[in-house]
Structures are given as C-alpha cells and as structure tokens.
Amino acid sequence: MQKSVRYNEGHALYLAFLARKEGTKRGFLSKKAAEASRWHEKWFALYQNVLFYFEGEQSGRPAGMYLLEGCSCERAPAPPRAGAGPGGARDALDKQYYFTVLFGHEGQKPLELRCEEQQDGKEWMEAIHQASYADILIEREVLMQKYIHLVQIVETEKIAANQLRHQLEDQDTEIERLKSEIIALNKTKERMRPYQSNQEEDDPDIKKIKKVQSFMRGWLCRRKWKTIVQDYICSPHAESMRKRNQIVFTMVEAESEYVHQLYILVNCFLRPLRMAASSKKPPISHDDVSSIFLNSETIMFLHEIFHQGLKARLANWPTLILADLFDILLPMLNIYQEFVRNHQYSLQVLANCKQNRDFDKLLKQYEANPACEGRMLETFLTYPMFQIPRYIITIHELLAHTPHEHVERKSLEFAKSKLEDLSRIMHDEVSDTENIRKNLAIERMIVEGCDILLDTSQTFIRQGATKNSNTIIVQQEWHSPLRSDRTLLLSGPDVLCSSSEDRPVWPMGVSVPGGDDIQAEAREKLALLKALSCGSGDNVRSENSCLLFPFFISTSGGPA
C-alpha cells in the first residue's frame, strides 16, 4: 500500500494565514470538480508560489492548496452551455473567463478555473505566471548587483565630496588673498589717478560708447562660437564619433538579445530538464543534462551583469567609456573554453538522448514554448559559440572610429588582442579534440584495433572512397627507411604489391602468396600507390612478391 506524503501541517496553516492577509492575489474563483460538469465557487489566495483555497472568505482553515513551482497558466475556451447553439457558446465566452493551470508533468490533472470578469482572470493568470521561486532568485541576484553598484557609487561620491570640500577651502583662502590684493591696488590707483579723469569717466557719452562696445564684443563672440560649433558638426571627427556611438548602441541591443537567448536556454530547457531528471521515471539523467548544457547558467549570469553595466554607461551618454567594462569581463571569458570544447560532444549526447521517445516527446513540448519562436534546442546551444567572434568584430569596428589620442584606444586594443588570443586557443583546442574523436572513431571500426591511430600527434585529413574500398587518410610522421609523411589505410581484402625487403615496416605479420592471378589483381592498387608517390615509383616496387591481408598500411612520399 502506497504511503501518503507527510508535510508540516502547522506550517501550511501559518502560510495560509499569511496568504489571507498578505496574498499577492485574493478573490473568488470557480473550481471545476472531479466531475466534468460541476463547478464549485471557492475563495482563493496566492502567496509566493502556493495557491490556497477556502470554503468561504471568512474560513480560517484552507480546504486545499496547490504548489505552483514549475507550473504554467493558459487561457481555456469557454465550454458551450447545454442545449445552446453557437450563439449560446459565444454568450458564455463573453460572460465568463476560463483558464487552466498546467503542472508540467504527467499524472497530474490540470486545475481548471473560471471567474466572472475578464480583467480579473487576466490578473490571476499574470500572478500565477510570476509565482516562481526561481524568478524570485533571479530578481534577488539582479537587485543584489544593483545594491553593490549603488554602494560603490556612494563610496565614490563620498571621496569626491571630500576632495571638493578641500578644493573649496583652498579656493576660499585664495579668494581672500585676491580680495586683499585688489583692495590694495584700488587704493594705489585712487592715489595715482588725477581728479579730472574721474570727471571724464562720469561723462554720459563715454558710458554710451562703452555700452555699445560691450554689445558688439558679445555679438562677435557669439558669432565666432556658432561658427566653431557648426564647423565641428560637419567635421570628420564628429561623424566618426556619431558612428562610434551607433556601434555602441548596436552592441547594447545585441547583448540584450544574447542575454534573452541565454535566459530561454536556461529557463525553458536546462532547469525543466533538471527537474525531469529528478523525477520518479526520469527521461534523462543528470550526467547527460550536465554534458549537454555544461556551464550555460554561469555564462547567463556573467552576461546579465555585463549587460547591466552597458545600460548604466548609456545613462551617461554622450560620454561612453567601455574599456573598463571589457577589462572586468575578459578574465571571466575563460569559461567559454570549456563550453566550446564540449559543444560537439554535447550535440552528440543530445542526439543519443533523442533516441528515447519519452525524452524526445518532452523536448518537443519545451520547444513548442512561444518564447522559443520555433527554434530548436541545438540552435540555442550554438549561440555562445559565436559570442567571442562577435565581440572581436565589434571592438574592431570601435577602433576604426576611435582616434589614436582617445582615452580608450589602448584599452580597446588590449581587449581585442586578448579576445583574439582566446579565440585562437579555443579554435586549436576544438580542432585537437575533434581530431582525436575522429581518429578514435576510425580505430573502433577496425576489428583488432590500430595502434597507429592511437597516437595523438596524428591529424585527420580526409575520408572518402576509391572504387570499391573505403579509404581513410591521416597525416603521420612515419619513421622508417621510406622517409614518408603519409599513412594510407585501406579497408577490405585489398591486394597490394611491394618488395620483400620492405616487409619489416608493415605493422603486422602477413603471408606472401604468389601467382600470376594475384599479380593481375594487384595492378590497380599498384597504380594508386605510384600516384601517391608522385609517379616516381621510388617507394613502390613491382616484383614477383605480393601481400594479401585484411588491413594494409602503405607509405608515400608525395606532397600533402
């Protein structure tokens, strides 16, 4: 007999009490009973991510509760009334508002609710959509970052206020000193100026002349500044600054879109799949979830902080200084190395998981979310692969419109060089990882294995077909008397001709049969080896001995 789930009833009653007093949304709703045609009116109260319902508004004890974490809410069509035609169904839809709460896992019947007013129903749906503990954590993280930023601003303002206070004190001292000097100069001037000059200065005509001269000087100064401003607006420097600002605005918009894509990846795929992996019948394991998404959540948090910094800098427009933000971001971008190195493997794990019907069905349900806009999970996993090159292109465009004497020039050049080094390292690591995976895949195709392919210094070049044989070519420094830099691996019962003196270089023991019929079959393969030797035939000899075995490794000194 299955045991019932135990829970703390006293704590649940206390939460119900808080919901009645401080609930996000409270009011009467009609709840559909187990019978398909019966509705019961209950008094509902939503507190955080728990929905309580009571028999009446004055009831002290809840009749039941629902946990809304991981749930979704959607509008439901109004069922037509019994005995009513299309007009009756339309009247029912106009009068009452129906919606359904989906719990996101099988075996749980949806909660069907209705209310009398359409606006009230929309408010209930919005409140249930926001009743998520995960959203509260994200909002708390954003608020904490804002709080830290404000604390830094306050500390900076305090330091600036102290500096201004000292400057004001010094300026007051300087003003007092200048006042005393002016008073002394005025006394000296009064003693030296004759009495007649005082009478001339008091002449009304002289005052009029001085007033006209002052007006003309002001008009000339204003006209000069207007000309200077107009010339600057039409100058190449101003045009370059306008383009630079436009690049910054575009970068902020692209960063906002990228953060939104990461938010969808984490909240519509990663977190729901983690919950599914913890279920009783998991369609996917936690290890596979970690292999597919790796550190996607950390990347999202990093770019949310960077995006907040960009928006704060836009508030100080037209002064746009971004280099210090990149100085903070650059040391943290190393997390992309692990994500990029794991990308191909994550896609392989995802493809293997899709073989499970339950997982494939669940994934299609997540991809049908309107927020995904018809895009698949593979598309969202690919977005971080292009972010570092996008930053490199953006900084390159910024440098193209940043003067050499600009305060950010050196910082942006340093950021560009660091990003290029990081991109180069990630490209090399991905190439090495993919090369090893391809070589191991080929080695596993061989029945008894192949030690040559287990050497990590080999580089995969090409795989194709030569008539009826599958040909796999890898580049390898072959230390043998033939001095070759090529390794040709032919699969199938191939017959190739070589001299007996070269037999010590073959990787396995083989028999050496004879006969004219075998020699005739080997002519085509011999022509292939001569072509790989640039037609010289120095490394391939046509003699009366031949080799017949399932796998054959031949060397050639031809160019790559």
C-alpha positions in Angstrom: 0.0 0.0 0.0 1.4 3.4 -1.0 2.0 5.7 1.9 0.8 9.3 1.9 3.2 12.2 1.7 3.9 13.8 5.1 4.2 17.5 5.5 4.2 20.1 8.2 0.5 20.9 8.6 1.2 23.7 11.2 3.5 25.5 8.8 1.0 25.1 6.0 -1.7 26.7 8.2 0.6 29.5 9.0 1.3 30.1 5.3 -2.5 30.0 4.7 -3.0 32.7 7.4 -0.3 34.9 5.7 -2.0 34.3 2.3 -5.3 35.5 3.6 -3.7 38.7 5.0 -0.8 39.5 2.5 -1.5 37.3 -0.5 -0.4 38.6 -4.0 -3.9 37.9 -5.3 -7.1 37.1 -3.5 -10.7 36.6 -4.5 -13.5 34.2 -5.5 -13.0 31.7 -8.3 -15.0 28.8 -9.6 -13.0 25.5 -9.4 -14.0 22.5 -11.6 -14.6 19.4 -9.5 -13.6 15.9 -10.4 -16.9 15.5 -12.2 -16.7 17.1 -15.7 -19.8 19.2 -15.4 -19.7 20.6 -11.8 -18.1 23.9 -10.7 -17.7 25.0 -7.0 -17.1 28.6 -6.0 -14.1 28.9 -3.6 -12.2 31.8 -2.1 -8.6 31.6 -3.4 -5.4 33.3 -2.0 -2.0 33.3 -3.7 1.1 33.6 -1.5 4.5 33.4 -3.2 4.3 30.1 -5.2 1.5 28.4 -3.2 -2.2 28.7 -4.1 -4.7 28.2 -1.2 -8.4 27.9 -1.5 -11.0 28.2 1.3 -14.7 27.3 1.5 -15.5 31.0 2.1 -13.9 34.4 2.6 -14.2 34.1 6.4 -12.9 30.5 6.6 -9.9 30.1 8.9 -8.7 26.7 7.6 -7.9 26.1 3.9 -9.8 23.5 2.0 -6.7 22.7 -0.1 -3.5 24.1 -1.7 -1.5 23.8 -4.9 2.3 24.2 -5.3 2.8 26.4 -8.4 6.6 25.9 -8.9 7.3 24.9 -12.5 3.6 25.3 -13.5 2.2 27.3 -16.4 -1.1 29.0 -16.9 -3.0 29.4 -20.2 -6.4 30.7 -21.4 -9.0 27.9 -21.9 -12.0 28.2 -24.3 -15.4 28.5 -22.7 -17.5 25.3 -22.9 -20.9 25.8 -24.6 -23.9 25.6 -22.4 -26.1 22.6 -22.6 -28.8 23.0 -25.2 -27.3 26.2 -26.6 -26.3 26.7 -30.2 -23.2 28.6 -31.4 -24.8 31.8 -30.2 -25.1 30.3 -26.7 -21.4 29.3 -26.7 -20.4 32.8 -27.7 -22.5 34.3 -24.9 -20.9 32.0 -22.3 -17.4 33.0 -23.5 -18.3 36.7 -23.2 -19.6 36.4 -19.7 -17.0 34.2 -18.0 -13.3 33.9 -18.3 -11.8 30.3 -18.2 -8.2 29.4 -17.7 -6.2 26.3 -16.8 -3.1 25.7 -14.6 -0.8 23.0 -16.0 1.6 21.3 -13.6 4.2 20.3 -16.3 4.4 16.5 -15.6 2.3 13.5 -16.5 -0.2 12.0 -14.0 -1.3 15.4 -12.6 -4.7 16.6 -13.8 -4.8 20.3 -14.8 -6.5 22.8 -12.5 -9.5 24.4 -14.3 -10.7 27.8 -13.0 -13.1 30.5 -14.1 -14.1 33.9 -13.0 -16.8 36.4 -13.8 -14.7 39.3 -15.2 -12.2 39.1 -18.0 -9.8 41.6 -16.4 -9.9 39.7 -13.1 -9.0 36.5 -15.0 -6.0 38.2 -16.7 -4.7 39.4 -13.4 -5.0 35.9 -11.9 -3.1 34.4 -14.9 -0.4 37.1 -14.6 0.0 36.4 -10.9 0.3 32.6 -11.4 2.9 33.1 -14.1 5.1 35.1 -11.7 4.6 32.7 -8.8 8.1 31.1 -9.3 10.8 30.8 -6.7 13.4 30.6 -9.5 12.2 34.0 -10.8 12.5 35.4 -7.3 16.1 34.2 -7.0 17.0 35.8 -10.4 15.3 39.1 -9.3 17.2 38.9 -6.0 20.5 38.4 -7.8 19.8 41.4 -10.1 18.8 43.6 -7.1 22.0 42.5 -5.2 24.1 43.6 -8.2 22.3 46.9 -8.2 22.9 47.3 -4.5 26.6 46.6 -4.8 26.8 49.1 -7.7 25.0 51.7 -5.6 27.3 51.2 -2.7 30.3 51.7 -4.9 28.7 54.9 -6.3 28.1 56.2 -2.7 31.7 55.5 -1.7 32.9 57.3 -4.9 30.6 60.2 -4.1 31.9 60.4 -0.6 35.5 60.6 -1.8 34.6 63.2 -4.5 32.7 65.2 -1.8 35.8 65.3 0.4 38.0 66.3 -2.5 35.6 69.1 -3.4 35.4 70.3 0.2 39.2 70.6 0.3 39.2 72.4 -3.0 36.5 74.9 -1.8 38.6 75.6 1.3 41.6 76.3 -0.8 39.6 78.5 -3.1 38.2 80.5 -0.2 41.7 81.1 1.0 42.8 82.1 -2.5 39.7 84.4 -2.8 40.5 86.2 0.4 44.1 86.7 -0.7 43.0 88.1 -4.1 40.4 90.4 -2.4 43.1 91.9 -0.2 45.4 92.4 -3.3 42.5 94.1 -5.2 41.8 96.4 -2.3 45.4 97.4 -2.1 45.6 98.0 -5.9 42.4 100.1 -5.8 43.8 102.3 -3.1 47.0 102.8 -5.1 45.1 103.6 -8.2 42.9 106.2 -6.4 46.0 107.9 -5.2 47.6 108.0 -8.7 44.6 109.0 -10.8 44.1 112.7 -11.3 40.9 114.4 -10.3 40.0 115.3 -14.0 39.9 111.7 -15.1 37.2 111.0 -12.6 35.0 113.7 -14.2 35.6 112.3 -17.7 34.6 108.8 -16.7 31.4 110.1 -15.3 30.6 111.7 -18.7 27.2 110.1 -20.1 28.6 110.0 -23.7 31.6 107.9 -22.6 29.2 105.5 -20.8 27.1 105.1 -24.0 30.2 104.4 -26.1 31.3 101.7 -23.6 27.9 100.1 -23.6 27.9 99.9 -27.5 31.4 98.4 -27.5 30.4 95.8 -24.9 27.3 94.8 -27.0 29.5 94.5 -30.2 32.1 92.4 -28.4 29.4 90.0 -27.1 27.8 89.7 -30.6 31.2 88.9 -32.2 32.0 86.3 -29.6 28.6 84.5 -30.0 29.0 84.5 -33.8 32.5 83.1 -33.5 31.3 80.3 -31.2 28.4 79.5 -33.5 30.8 79.1 -36.5 33.1 76.9 -34.4 30.2 74.6 -33.4 28.9 74.4 -37.0 32.3 73.5 -38.3 32.7 70.8 -35.7 29.3 69.2 -36.5 30.3 69.0 -40.2 33.9 67.7 -39.4 35.1 64.1 -40.0 35.8 63.8 -36.2 32.1 64.4 -35.3 31.0 62.0 -38.0 33.3 59.4 -36.6 32.0 59.9 -33.1 28.4 59.5 -34.3 29.3 56.2 -36.0 31.1 55.1 -32.8 28.1 55.8 -30.7 25.9 53.9 -33.2 28.2 50.9 -32.8 27.9 51.1 -29.1 24.1 51.3 -29.2 24.0 48.3 -31.6 26.3 46.3 -29.3 24.0 47.0 -26.3 21.0 45.8 -28.3 22.9 42.7 -29.4 23.9 42.0 -25.8 20.3 42.3 -24.7 19.2 39.9 -27.4 22.0 37.4 -26.4 21.0 37.6 -22.7 17.4 36.9 -23.7 18.5 33.8 -25.7 20.6 32.5 -22.7 17.6 33.1 -20.5 15.4 31.0 -22.7 18.1 28.3 -22.8 18.3 28.1 -19.0 14.7 28.6 -18.0 12.9 26.8 -20.9 15.3 23.9 -21.3 18.1 23.5 -18.6 16.0 24.0 -15.4 13.0 22.0 -16.6 15.3 19.1 -17.7 17.0 19.1 -14.3 13.6 18.8 -12.7 12.7 16.0 -15.1 15.9 14.2 -14.3 14.9 14.2 -10.6 11.5 12.7 -11.3 10.5 9.1 -10.5 10.8 8.0 -14.1 13.5 10.3 -15.5 13.6 10.6 -19.3 17.2 11.8 -19.0 20.0 11.5 -16.4 21.7 14.3 -14.5 25.0 13.5 -16.1 23.5 13.9 -19.6 21.9 17.2 -18.6 25.3 18.4 -17.4 27.0 17.2 -20.6 24.5 19.0 -22.8 24.3 22.3 -21.0 27.6 22.4 -19.1 28.1 25.9 -17.7 25.3 27.7 -19.6 23.8 29.1 -16.4 27.1 30.6 -15.4 27.5 32.2 -18.8 24.0 33.7 -18.5 24.7 35.3 -15.1 28.0 36.7 -16.4 26.3 38.4 -19.4 23.4 39.7 -17.3 25.9 41.6 -15.1 27.8 42.8 -18.3 24.5 43.9 -19.8 23.6 45.9 -16.7 26.9 47.6 -16.9 26.4 48.6 -20.5 23.0 50.1 -19.7 24.4 52.1 -16.9 27.0 53.5 -19.2 24.3 54.5 -21.7 22.8 56.6 -18.9 25.9 58.8 -19.1 25.6 59.5 -22.8 27.2 61.3 -24.7 30.2 60.2 -22.6 30.6 56.5 -23.4 33.6 54.7 -21.9 33.5 50.9 -22.2 37.1 49.8 -21.9 36.9 49.3 -18.1 33.9 47.0 -18.6 35.9 44.8 -21.0 38.8 44.8 -18.5 36.3 43.3 -16.0 34.8 40.9 -18.5 38.0 39.5 -20.1 39.3 37.4 -17.1 35.8 35.7 -16.8 35.5 34.7 -20.5 37.7 31.7 -19.9 34.5 29.8 -19.1 33.8 29.8 -22.9 36.8 27.5 -23.4 35.1 24.6 -21.6 31.7 25.3 -23.3 33.2 25.5 -26.8 35.4 22.4 -26.3 32.3 20.5 -25.1 30.0 21.7 -27.9 30.3 18.9 -30.4 30.1 16.3 -27.6 27.0 17.9 -26.1 25.3 17.7 -29.5 26.2 14.0 -29.7 24.8 13.4 -26.2 21.6 15.3 -27.2 21.3 13.2 -30.4 21.7 10.0 -28.3 19.1 11.2 -25.8 16.6 11.8 -28.6 16.5 8.1 -29.2 14.5 7.9 -26.0 10.9 8.5 -27.0 9.9 10.0 -23.6 12.8 12.5 -23.8 12.0 13.4 -27.4 8.4 14.0 -26.6 9.3 16.1 -23.6 11.9 18.1 -25.6 9.3 18.8 -28.4 7.0 20.1 -25.7 9.6 22.5 -24.4 10.5 23.7 -28.0 6.8 24.4 -28.6 7.0 27.2 -26.0 6.1 30.5 -27.6 9.3 32.1 -26.2 11.4 29.7 -28.3 9.8 31.1 -31.5 10.0 27.8 -33.3 13.8 27.3 -32.6 15.2 24.0 -31.5 17.5 23.3 -28.5 20.5 22.8 -30.9 20.1 26.4 -32.1 20.2 27.9 -28.5 23.3 25.7 -27.7 25.1 27.2 -30.8 24.6 30.9 -29.8 27.5 31.0 -27.3 29.9 29.7 -30.0 29.7 33.0 -31.9 29.8 35.4 -29.0 33.6 35.8 -28.7 34.0 36.4 -32.5 31.1 39.0 -32.3 33.0 40.9 -29.6 36.1 40.9 -31.7 34.2 42.3 -34.7 32.6 45.0 -32.5 35.8 46.1 -30.9 37.4 46.2 -34.4 34.7 48.5 -35.6 35.0 50.7 -32.5 38.8 51.0 -33.1 38.1 52.0 -36.7 36.2 55.1 -35.4 38.3 55.8 -32.3 41.0 58.5 -32.7 44.6 57.4 -31.8 44.7 60.0 -29.0 41.4 58.8 -27.5 41.5 57.8 -23.8 40.1 54.3 -24.6 42.3 53.5 -27.6 45.0 51.5 -25.8 42.5 49.6 -23.6 40.4 48.6 -26.6 43.4 47.4 -28.5 44.5 45.3 -25.4 40.9 43.9 -25.1 40.9 43.0 -28.9 44.3 41.2 -28.6 43.2 39.2 -25.6 39.9 38.2 -27.3 41.8 37.1 -30.4 44.2 35.0 -28.3 41.3 33.4 -26.5 39.5 32.7 -29.8 42.7 31.2 -31.3 43.2 28.9 -28.2 39.5 27.8 -28.3 39.8 27.0 -32.1 43.0 25.0 -31.6 41.5 23.1 -28.6 38.3 22.3 -30.6 40.4 21.2 -33.6 42.6 18.9 -31.4 39.6 17.4 -29.6 37.6 16.8 -32.9 40.8 15.2 -34.5 41.2 12.8 -31.5 37.5 11.9 -31.6 37.6 11.2 -35.4 40.7 9.1 -35.1 39.2 7.1 -32.2 36.0 6.5 -34.2 38.1 5.1 -37.1 40.1 3.0 -34.7 37.0 1.5 -33.2 35.8 0.5 -36.7 38.9 -1.9 -37.0 38.2 -5.3 -35.5 41.6 -5.8 -33.8 42.2 -2.1 -33.4 45.0 0.0 -34.8 47.9 1.4 -32.7 48.9 4.0 -35.2 45.5 5.8 -34.8 46.0 6.0 -31.0 48.9 8.4 -31.5 47.6 11.9 -30.6 50.1 13.6 -32.9 48.2 12.3 -36.0 45.9 14.8 -37.8 42.8 13.7 -39.6 42.8 14.9 -43.2 40.2 13.2 -45.4 37.9 10.2 -45.7 36.5 9.0 -49.0 36.1 6.1 -51.4 38.4 4.7 -54.0 36.2 2.5 -56.2 35.1 -0.5 -54.0 37.3 0.3 -51.0 36.8 2.8 -48.1 39.9 4.9 -47.9 40.8 6.8 -44.7 43.9 9.1 -44.8 45.7 10.5 -41.8 48.9 12.5 -41.7 51.7 11.0 -39.6 55.5 11.3 -39.4 56.4 7.8 -40.4 59.9 6.9 -39.1 61.0 4.2 -41.5 63.6 3.7 -44.3 60.9 5.0 -46.7 61.0 8.6 -45.1 57.3 9.1 -45.7 55.0 11.8 -44.2 51.8 10.0 -45.2 49.8 7.0 -44.0 47.2 5.4 -46.2 44.7 3.0 -44.6 42.8 0.7 -47.0 39.9 -1.4 -45.5 38.8 -4.7 -47.1 40.6 -7.6 -48.7 42.9 -5.4 -50.8 45.8 -6.9 -52.7 48.9 -4.6 -53.0 52.4 -5.3 -54.4 55.6 -4.4 -52.7 59.1 -5.9 -52.4 60.1 -8.4 -49.8 62.8 -6.1 -48.4 60.1 -3.6 -47.2 58.3 -6.3 -45.2 59.8 -5.3 -41.8 58.0 -1.9 -41.9 54.5 -3.4 -42.0 52.6 -3.3 -38.7 51.5 -6.9 -38.5 52.7 -10.4 -39.7 51.3 -11.3 -43.1 51.7 -14.2 -45.6 53.3 -13.8 -49.0 51.5 -15.9 -51.6 52.4 -16.0 -55.3 50.8 -16.5 -58.6 50.0 -14.6 -61.8 46.3 -14.3 -60.9 47.1 -12.3 -57.7 49.6 -10.1 -59.6 46.9 -9.2 -62.1 44.5 -8.2 -59.3 47.2 -6.0 -57.7 47.8 -3.8 -60.8 45.1 -1.3 -60.0 46.3 -0.9 -56.4 49.9 -0.6 -57.5 48.8 2.3 -59.8 47.2 4.0 -56.9 50.4 3.8 -54.8 52.5 5.1 -57.6 50.2 8.1 -57.9 50.6 8.8 -54.2 54.4 8.6 -54.8 54.1 11.4 -57.4 54.5 8.9 -60.2 58.2 8.2 -59.4 57.6 4.8 -58.0 60.6 5.1 -55.8 58.8 3.8 -52.7 56.7 1.1 -54.6 58.5 -1.7 -56.4 56.8 -4.2 -58.8 58.4 -7.5 -58.2 57.2 -11.1 -58.1 56.1 -11.0 -54.4 52.8 -9.6 -53.1 50.9 -9.1 -49.8 47.4 -10.2 -49.1 45.8 -9.3 -45.7 42.6 -7.6 -44.4 44.3 -4.2 -43.4 47.2 -2.7 -45.3 49.2 0.4 -44.3 51.2 1.9 -47.2 53.5 4.9 -47.2 54.1 7.6 -49.8 56.5 10.5 -50.1 54.1 12.7 -52.2 53.1 16.2 -51.2 50.0 17.0 -49.0 
